[in-house]
């Protein structure tokens, strides 16, 4: 193991997440994770007692990172809540078609159905993460009601859930179609649902 890996646990999580984002959870064996991380099996089992527990930790870690990035976008100074919210959705349209540009978002699309059938603890970890994302979106929409940039949204929680489901579906179709037509349709639908003026994707 290389000396620069000061946080071995995080290094294993990072390397495993990069592979699993491409191949799925079941499609990646422990030996492949060990080889990518350049750590012995004993080091892996020191931090994770099983592959499933590694999966739980990986999902929790990615949610934490995703929420931090999301917070940075939604808390930009000098922008209305509506502007910040649309900047967040615009970041989805900038992801590459194969999903490599955004590990966090694509891991939900990549693993959602797989882990729901495979592992109840992993399903619950991912569900908790998506609920926290929706809650942050609801807060942004509620702030838009306060600053009058989203005055016509009656129920921020319902709107947040609806928009997140819309964009997750669009992201999945983008992987199938290998073009951004679904994301562009989601952008236009979002503008309509929020009753915002037409605008190009940022």
Phi, psi and omega in degrees: 000137184287145186295334185286350179279082184289324178251092186295318180301312181295323179298317178297316179300315182296314181292319178295319180298319181298320180287314184293328176300325180278320193249348187090166185285311182292333183280359182242123178271163181299321182298326179292321177295316180299317181295317181294322181277346182057047177232152177285162182301325180299324178294320178299310184287345173293324182262329184226122184283345179202167176295324179296317178293326172298317179299317177300313181295321179297316180294318178296322180293318181291324177298317179299315179294320180297315180297325178294317178294320179298317180299321180297321180289317185280351182246022179297129180292150176082006179243148172288165177299322179296318178297317179295320180295317179290330174295323177296312179294326178299328179295334176292325183286345181273353179292146178291158185296331180274000175086002187287344185279348182214089181303318186297305183295316185290337178294327175295313180294318184292317191252350186308303181291322184296308185285335178297327180270342190260318190213119179294318177298321178291321177300315182292324177297316180290322178297316178300319180296315180292326176296322179292324176296314179297320179297322179290323176296319179298322178296319179297319180292320177298322176296328177293330175291324181289316182272004174071017176272343176226059189288341188263002178276115185279326186228094183303320182295316179294317180296318180299315180296317180297315181294319180296318177297319178301313184286327175296317177298320178295321179296321179294317178295328177297321178294323180287316184279334186058038168211171187262019184298321181292321178293322178293323176294321178296322178300312181294321178296322180295316177302318180293317182293325179273356181058049177256154180294152179302143177204154178285157176296134183294000000 
